[in-house]
């Protein structure tokens, strides 16, 4: 790390939970953001300012005037030129940090190109607006043992969920099937602009920790529980607090990833999930771990 970077990130380095070694890891991290809309555009800016210069930006859409209300990185010139979001984001990131190494990818992420586009990343952030792409990211991340964060925002509410293959439940555990019927979107239900930044802040702590490849001291707090109810609406318990995210290394590359020997599914169907071959699911393992730790 040179003197210029030491000065640039001095306030972050002074935070005892990161320090000089943590900042160096941020500078070495490579993060992919799939979807550069309301959530993704805010996140790439925050990550770059934190020191993550190696960013892969994936989005096929173009900037429109109605994006500017909530997509913090773009301006009127981008909308007037109908500039691709990935390219516009990369352009603005260079204005924030001249050493930005953002790689814009103007394309749909699918089963044919995901291996090439996301090859070598340490973390994947979800800025998409559809479940098919999220299932695809989940399958790829579980297969490769890559940490990823699911996020969404619509109306006045948002959600962020960190997923560590082998340590927490995965997206398919939470949503075995896509929600039925027409789902609300920003286009149909609108969205409050500050929500998109707040939702990214919720996952931003996890993003920083993931890029550091180690828990960040000082950011450890109780995460929101996921409540489960049966068909009558009666609570049936709750998931763990995803404590595995904080008690284990974020990148479990030293141990085989669940389903590493399984082919990536081109699209969701009836293919068994990697842990359905007589092994406990990540959700079951996480719940067991939480029960063991409840008496600590």
Helices and strands as residue ranges (DSSP letters): H 3-8, H 10-13, H 19-28, E 30-34, H 38-50, E 54-58, G 65-67, H 76-80, H 85-96, E 103-105, H 114-117, E 123-126, H 131-144, E 147-154, E 157-163, H 171-174, H 186-189, H 193-212, E 227-229, E 235-238, H 244-247, G 274-276, H 282-293
